[in-house]
Amino acid sequence: MQPRNMSMSGVVDLAAVKAAQEAKAKAEQARAEAARQGGGAAGAAVSPSSLVIDVDEAGFEREVLQRSTEVPVVIDFWAEWCEPCKQLSPLLERLAQEYNGRFLLAKIDVDANQMLMQQFGVQGIPAVFAVVAGQALPLFQGAAPEAQIRQTLDQLIQVGEERFGLTGLAVDPAAGDQEPAEAPEAPAGPYDALLEAAVQALDAGDFDGAVQAYRNVLSDDPANTEAKLGLAQAELLQRVQNLDPQQVRKEAAEKPADVPAQIAAADLDLVGGHVEDAFGRLIDTVRRTAGDDRDKARVRLLELFEVVGGDDPRVIASRTALARVLF
């Protein structure tokens, strides 16, 4: 089980590395808009029965993508004929109730929703994915042990909270009989304007401006997690914007000992969504080199770790692999 970020087309969602920043901003905007309209507002209580929902293609955007701006949505791809599904689905439903609003369970019948199955790249069922702030993550396939599922859910919830500010749903057994409470407007943080300027610069393709905006935040608040992640992403996009991918990959293939060529290829690997390839390329480069060359490859690898995020399982595994070749 290797959770990883991916887009709806099944490609890792680093093809536009700024996705995490955009998703967080969109999640915040969606929550604010929902609060203004008085529907689905963050903080509105829901009934326990609404924590498990059946979703089809027509309702996917509303029930999954939009709801994922409020709470992580776990998707259970199942079918009536699938025997392992009959073990896994009731377990997921029980956990949804037990976690009491920290995630929402969406059940998708693959026989009736072939398009969704294809969009997620589902190869077999049961298959479990999540959507967090509009970003899809594969979780596991098959009837996994309950302890493993709990560990994955805990990690998912942590990512939702730390990266996207998703605190889950308030659950009230009598919520269906009550008017939703109006959510208080959250006060703006001291760096919200600068962070928003950085996201807007990324949207406009102004990577230099985004880098400067994130650096402005970090100059006052060096520990700002959002700015550190955003800076790493903006700097990556800044580095690759003028590269010729075909030429870079040709040089990397022809010159395995050329450290700058391998570093440039690793950057392109990551932007293209090939996270493991990028990490593996640089770990191999560290293994083959020494001195300044080794240090350059090592430093770039650490920078790419920042882009993906330190809690990503691929980063954790690659840190271990890097330690082995260094020590």
KOLDO-236995 format. One record per residue (C-alpha): residue in three letters; chain; y, x negated, z. Coordinates in steps of 0.05 Angstrom, whole numbers. Each point is the difference from the previous one (the first is absolute). Example, Ala and Ser with C-alpha at 12.3 -4.5 7.8 and 13.67 -1.06 7.14 Angstrom:
2
ATOM  residu  chaine  yy  xx  zz
ATOM  ALA  A  -90  -246  156
ATOM  SER  A  69  -27  -13
END
This chain:
327
ATOM  residu  chaine  yy  xx  zz
ATOM  MET  A  0  0  0
ATOM  GLN  A  64  -33  -24
ATOM  PRO  A  61  44  5
ATOM  ARG  A  53  -20  -51
ATOM  ASN  A  64  28  -30
ATOM  MET  A  -9  31  -68
ATOM  SER  A  36  46  -48
ATOM  MET  A  -24  68  -23
ATOM  SER  A  -28  -32  -63
ATOM  GLY  A  -47  -44  40
ATOM  VAL  A  42  -64  -8
ATOM  VAL  A  22  -36  63
ATOM  ASP  A  71  23  12
ATOM  LEU  A  33  -68  -4
ATOM  ALA  A  14  10  -73
ATOM  ALA  A  68  17  28
ATOM  VAL  A  -1  -39  64
ATOM  LYS  A  58  39  29
ATOM  ALA  A  -44  61  7
ATOM  ALA  A  -6  -5  76
ATOM  GLN  A  76  -2  8
ATOM  GLU  A  10  58  -49
ATOM  ALA  A  -55  41  32
ATOM  LYS  A  31  -8  69
ATOM  ALA  A  68  20  -26
ATOM  LYS  A  -29  60  -37
ATOM  ALA  A  -39  21  61
ATOM  GLU  A  63  -1  42
ATOM  GLN  A  38  38  -53
ATOM  ALA  A  -55  52  -6
ATOM  ARG  A  -3  10  75
ATOM  ALA  A  76  8  3
ATOM  GLU  A  -1  50  -58
ATOM  ALA  A  -56  39  32
ATOM  ALA  A  39  3  65
ATOM  ARG  A  62  26  -37
ATOM  GLN  A  -41  54  -35
ATOM  GLY  A  -37  19  63
ATOM  GLY  A  -68  -6  -32
ATOM  GLY  A  -53  -52  19
ATOM  ALA  A  50  -38  41
ATOM  ALA  A  -22  -60  39
ATOM  GLY  A  -10  24  70
ATOM  ALA  A  -20  71  -19
ATOM  ALA  A  -64  18  37
ATOM  VAL  A  -62  19  -40
ATOM  SER  A  -63  35  21
ATOM  PRO  A  -65  -39  10
ATOM  SER  A  -33  37  -57
ATOM  SER  A  52  -27  -49
ATOM  LEU  A  -22  -72  13
ATOM  VAL  A  -58  9  -50
ATOM  ILE  A  18  29  -68
ATOM  ASP  A  -34  11  -67
ATOM  VAL  A  40  -29  -58
ATOM  ASP  A  -4  10  -75
ATOM  GLU  A  37  -31  -59
ATOM  ALA  A  53  54  0
ATOM  GLY  A  17  -10  74
ATOM  PHE  A  -9  -76  3
ATOM  GLU  A  73  -19  -6
ATOM  ARG  A  22  51  52
ATOM  GLU  A  -57  -6  49
ATOM  VAL  A  -14  -75  -4
ATOM  LEU  A  57  -39  -31
ATOM  GLN  A  56  38  34
ATOM  ARG  A  -37  6  66
ATOM  SER  A  -13  -75  -1
ATOM  THR  A  74  -10  14
ATOM  GLU  A  -12  31  69
ATOM  VAL  A  -70  -22  18
ATOM  PRO  A  -56  -44  -29
ATOM  VAL  A  -45  45  -43
ATOM  VAL  A  -74  -18  -2
ATOM  ILE  A  -36  25  -62
ATOM  ASP  A  -74  17  2
ATOM  PHE  A  -30  3  -70
ATOM  TRP  A  -63  42  5
ATOM  ALA  A  -47  47  -37
ATOM  GLU  A  -47  55  21
ATOM  TRP  A  -61  -37  -28
ATOM  CYS  A  17  -66  36
ATOM  GLU  A  -46  -9  60
ATOM  PRO  A  39  -58  32
ATOM  CYS  A  62  44  -5
ATOM  LYS  A  -33  50  46
ATOM  GLN  A  -2  -53  54
ATOM  LEU  A  68  -31  -12
ATOM  SER  A  44  61  -11
ATOM  PRO  A  -14  34  67
ATOM  LEU  A  12  -67  35
ATOM  LEU  A  68  -8  -34
ATOM  GLU  A  18  71  17
ATOM  ARG  A  -17  -12  73
ATOM  LEU  A  41  -64  1
ATOM  ALA  A  59  36  -31
ATOM  GLN  A  0  48  58
ATOM  GLU  A  -11  -55  51
ATOM  TYR  A  57  -43  -27
ATOM  ASN  A  43  62  10
ATOM  GLY  A  51  -8  -57
ATOM  ARG  A  0  -75  -9
ATOM  PHE  A  -30  12  -69
ATOM  LEU  A  -13  59  -46
ATOM  LEU  A  -67  9  -34
ATOM  ALA  A  0  24  -72
ATOM  LYS  A  -67  20  -30
ATOM  ILE  A  -8  -5  -76
ATOM  ASP  A  -61  29  -35
ATOM  VAL  A  -12  -49  -57
ATOM  ASP  A  -37  51  -43
ATOM  ALA  A  62  44  -2
ATOM  ASN  A  51  -56  -3
ATOM  GLN  A  -25  -52  -50
ATOM  MET  A  71  -24  -17
ATOM  LEU  A  14  -19  72
ATOM  MET  A  -66  -36  4
ATOM  GLN  A  18  -41  -62
ATOM  GLN  A  71  -15  24
ATOM  PHE  A  -27  -30  64
ATOM  GLY  A  -54  -38  -36
ATOM  VAL  A  -55  31  41
ATOM  GLN  A  -67  -30  -21
ATOM  GLY  A  -45  38  48
ATOM  ILE  A  3  48  57
ATOM  PRO  A  13  8  56
ATOM  ALA  A  63  -41  -9
ATOM  VAL  A  57  -1  48
ATOM  PHE  A  72  -19  -18
ATOM  ALA  A  67  8  35
ATOM  VAL  A  70  13  -25
ATOM  VAL  A  57  -28  42
ATOM  ALA  A  72  14  -22
ATOM  GLY  A  -25  13  -70
ATOM  GLN  A  -41  -63  -3
ATOM  ALA  A  -76  5  -9
ATOM  LEU  A  -49  -44  38
ATOM  PRO  A  -75  -1  -9
ATOM  LEU  A  -34  1  69
ATOM  PHE  A  -75  1  -8
ATOM  GLN  A  -57  29  -41
ATOM  GLY  A  -64  30  27
ATOM  ALA  A  -18  29  68
ATOM  ALA  A  29  -56  43
ATOM  PRO  A  -15  -5  75
ATOM  GLU  A  47  38  46
ATOM  ALA  A  24  -64  35
ATOM  GLN  A  19  -30  -68
ATOM  ILE  A  36  63  -20
ATOM  ARG  A  39  2  65
ATOM  GLN  A  21  -73  -10
ATOM  THR  A  24  15  -71
ATOM  LEU  A  38  62  23
ATOM  ASP  A  34  -39  56
ATOM  GLN  A  21  -53  -50
ATOM  LEU  A  26  53  -48
ATOM  ILE  A  41  34  54
ATOM  GLN  A  29  -67  21
ATOM  VAL  A  21  -16  -71
ATOM  GLY  A  31  69  -7
ATOM  GLU  A  40  -9  63
ATOM  GLU  A  22  -72  -9
ATOM  ARG  A  14  -1  -75
ATOM  PHE  A  23  71  -14
ATOM  GLY  A  21  30  66
ATOM  LEU  A  -54  55  -2
ATOM  THR  A  -12  24  70
ATOM  GLY  A  -47  57  -17
ATOM  LEU  A  4  75  11
ATOM  ALA  A  13  38  63
ATOM  VAL  A  -59  47  13
ATOM  ASP  A  7  65  39
ATOM  PRO  A  -57  51  4
ATOM  ALA  A  51  55  -5
ATOM  ALA  A  42  -33  -54
ATOM  GLY  A  -18  52  -52
ATOM  ASP  A  36  53  41
ATOM  GLN  A  64  -40  10
ATOM  GLU  A  60  -17  -42
ATOM  PRO  A  2  -74  -17
ATOM  ALA  A  48  -39  44
ATOM  GLU  A  58  -33  -34
ATOM  ALA  A  -8  -74  0
ATOM  PRO  A  58  -40  30
ATOM  GLU  A  32  -48  -48
ATOM  ALA  A  -20  -71  15
ATOM  PRO  A  58  -47  12
ATOM  ALA  A  11  -52  -54
ATOM  GLY  A  -22  -70  19
ATOM  PRO  A  49  -58  -1
ATOM  TYR  A  -29  -29  -65
ATOM  ASP  A  -17  64  -37
ATOM  ALA  A  57  -7  -49
ATOM  LEU  A  -18  -72  -18
ATOM  LEU  A  -74  17  -7
ATOM  GLU  A  17  60  -44
ATOM  ALA  A  44  -45  -42
ATOM  ALA  A  -59  -48  -9
ATOM  VAL  A  -46  57  -22
ATOM  GLN  A  52  24  -49
ATOM  ALA  A  8  -70  -28
ATOM  LEU  A  -76  -3  -10
ATOM  ASP  A  2  67  -36
ATOM  ALA  A  53  -27  -46
ATOM  GLY  A  -38  -64  -14
ATOM  ASP  A  54  -41  36
ATOM  PHE  A  -48  -46  37
ATOM  ASP  A  55  -50  17
ATOM  GLY  A  39  55  33
ATOM  ALA  A  -61  25  38
ATOM  VAL  A  -16  -71  25
ATOM  GLN  A  72  -8  25
ATOM  ALA  A  0  68  34
ATOM  TYR  A  -65  -15  38
ATOM  ARG  A  27  -69  19
ATOM  ASN  A  63  33  27
ATOM  VAL  A  -43  41  48
ATOM  LEU  A  -43  -60  20
ATOM  SER  A  62  -42  14
ATOM  ASP  A  16  47  57
ATOM  ASP  A  -70  23  18
ATOM  PRO  A  -51  -54  -18
ATOM  ALA  A  -58  42  27
ATOM  ASN  A  15  62  -42
ATOM  THR  A  -70  16  -28
ATOM  GLU  A  24  45  -56
ATOM  ALA  A  50  -52  -25
ATOM  LYS  A  -52  -56  3
ATOM  LEU  A  -49  40  -41
ATOM  GLY  A  54  22  -49
ATOM  LEU  A  26  -71  -9
ATOM  ALA  A  -70  -26  -15
ATOM  GLN  A  -10  54  -52
ATOM  ALA  A  69  -8  -31
ATOM  GLU  A  -8  -76  -5
ATOM  LEU  A  -67  9  -35
ATOM  LEU  A  30  47  -51
ATOM  GLN  A  59  -47  -8
ATOM  ARG  A  -48  -58  -15
ATOM  VAL  A  -41  36  -53
ATOM  GLN  A  54  39  -37
ATOM  ASN  A  10  -54  -53
ATOM  LEU  A  -71  -26  -5
ATOM  ASP  A  -41  6  -63
ATOM  PRO  A  -66  27  28
ATOM  GLN  A  -41  -23  -60
ATOM  GLN  A  27  -71  2
ATOM  VAL  A  -7  -5  76
ATOM  ARG  A  -72  22  -1
ATOM  LYS  A  -15  -47  -59
ATOM  GLU  A  28  -59  38
ATOM  ALA  A  -36  19  64
ATOM  ALA  A  -66  5  -37
ATOM  GLU  A  9  -66  -37
ATOM  LYS  A  28  -39  59
ATOM  PRO  A  -38  18  63
ATOM  ALA  A  30  -61  36
ATOM  ASP  A  72  20  -17
ATOM  VAL  A  25  29  66
ATOM  PRO  A  64  33  -28
ATOM  ALA  A  -42  33  -54
ATOM  GLN  A  -48  28  51
ATOM  ILE  A  56  23  45
ATOM  ALA  A  34  37  -58
ATOM  ALA  A  -66  32  -20
ATOM  ALA  A  -12  22  72
ATOM  ASP  A  68  34  1
ATOM  LEU  A  -18  38  -63
ATOM  ASP  A  -69  17  28
ATOM  LEU  A  33  32  60
ATOM  VAL  A  53  39  -39
ATOM  GLY  A  -56  24  -46
ATOM  GLY  A  -38  27  59
ATOM  HIS  A  -55  -54  2
ATOM  VAL  A  9  -17  73
ATOM  GLU  A  -67  -35  12
ATOM  ASP  A  9  -40  -64
ATOM  ALA  A  69  -24  22
ATOM  PHE  A  -25  -20  69
ATOM  GLY  A  -64  -32  -27
ATOM  ARG  A  38  -40  -52
ATOM  LEU  A  46  -31  52
ATOM  ILE  A  -56  -13  50
ATOM  ASP  A  -38  -37  -54
ATOM  THR  A  63  -39  -16
ATOM  VAL  A  9  -20  72
ATOM  ARG  A  -73  -21  1
ATOM  ARG  A  8  -45  -61
ATOM  THR  A  66  -33  18
ATOM  ALA  A  33  -43  53
ATOM  GLY  A  68  -20  25
ATOM  ASP  A  61  36  -28
ATOM  ASP  A  -40  37  -52
ATOM  ARG  A  -45  29  53
ATOM  ASP  A  59  20  43
ATOM  LYS  A  35  35  -58
ATOM  ALA  A  -62  42  -14
ATOM  ARG  A  -9  15  74
ATOM  VAL  A  72  22  9
ATOM  ARG  A  -2  45  -61
ATOM  LEU  A  -64  32  26
ATOM  LEU  A  33  15  66
ATOM  GLU  A  59  31  -37
ATOM  LEU  A  -48  45  -38
ATOM  PHE  A  -33  20  65
ATOM  GLU  A  69  25  21
ATOM  VAL  A  5  42  -63
ATOM  VAL  A  -65  36  13
ATOM  GLY  A  7  5  75
ATOM  GLY  A  -34  -36  57
ATOM  ASP  A  -43  59  21
ATOM  ASP  A  -32  7  -69
ATOM  PRO  A  -75  -17  3
ATOM  ARG  A  6  -44  -61
ATOM  VAL  A  54  -41  34
ATOM  ILE  A  -41  -7  63
ATOM  ALA  A  -61  -23  -40
ATOM  SER  A  41  -49  -41
ATOM  ARG  A  33  -30  62
ATOM  THR  A  -70  -15  25
ATOM  ALA  A  -19  -31  -68
ATOM  LEU  A  63  -41  0
ATOM  ALA  A  -15  -27  70
ATOM  ARG  A  -68  -22  -24
ATOM  VAL  A  27  -42  -57
ATOM  LEU  A  56  -28  43
ATOM  PHE  A  -41  -18  61
END
